[in-house]
Amino acid sequence: MNHRLNNKIWVKGLTMECPHKTAARNCPMRQLRGLSEMDANRTIDEMDDREVSTLLSMHRQCYDRRLKEWGDPVC
């Protein structure tokens, strides 16, 4: 699978739900989660690679920080 498509698929998955169940107040995915599925997908499809990479980077930083503070959300 191509890297660009894979990143967009990750962002689309993250719009469904925060892995920690409750999103941080400053989560950039909140805006996308507030859209209908169709609108969120359209918005993500229209993003350039830099925007998608920025969202994923912000997610990874937040996830790592919360994982250290609270532990694994799946357990």
C-alpha positions in Angstrom: 0.0 0.0 0.0 1.3 3.4 -0.8 2.5 5.5 2.2 0.3 8.5 1.4 -2.9 6.4 1.3 -1.9 4.5 4.4 -1.5 7.8 6.3 -5.0 9.0 5.2 -6.5 5.7 6.3 -4.9 6.1 9.7 -6.4 9.6 10.0 -9.8 8.3 8.9 -9.6 5.7 11.6 -8.7 8.2 14.3 -11.7 10.3 13.4 -13.9 7.4 14.5 -12.7 7.4 18.1 -9.8 8.3 20.3 -7.7 5.3 21.3 -7.9 6.6 24.9 -11.7 6.8 24.6 -11.8 10.5 25.6 -9.9 12.9 23.4 -7.7 15.6 24.8 -9.2 19.1 24.8 -6.7 20.2 22.2 -7.0 17.1 19.9 -7.0 18.2 16.3 -9.2 15.2 15.4 -12.1 16.8 17.4 -13.0 19.0 14.5 -13.1 16.0 12.1 -15.0 13.8 14.6 -17.7 16.5 14.6 -18.4 16.1 10.9 -20.5 13.4 9.3 -18.5 10.4 8.1 -18.9 11.5 4.5 -17.7 15.1 5.2 -14.8 13.9 7.4 -13.7 11.5 4.6 -14.0 14.2 2.0 -12.0 16.7 4.2 -9.2 14.1 4.7 -9.1 13.2 1.0 -8.6 16.9 0.2 -5.7 17.3 2.7 -2.2 17.5 1.4 0.6 15.2 2.7 1.9 17.8 5.1 -1.5 18.3 6.8 -1.9 14.5 7.2 1.6 14.1 8.5 1.1 16.9 11.0 -2.1 15.3 12.3 -0.5 11.9 12.7 2.6 13.4 14.4 0.3 15.3 16.9 -1.6 12.1 17.5 1.5 10.1 18.2 2.9 12.7 20.6 -0.4 12.9 22.5 -0.8 9.1 22.5 2.7 8.5 23.8 2.3 11.2 26.5 -1.0 9.8 27.7 0.3 6.2 27.6 3.1 7.2 29.9 0.7 9.0 32.2 -2.2 6.7 32.3 -1.1 3.3 30.9 -2.4 1.3 28.1 -6.0 2.4 27.3 -6.9 -1.1 26.0 -6.2 -2.9 29.3 
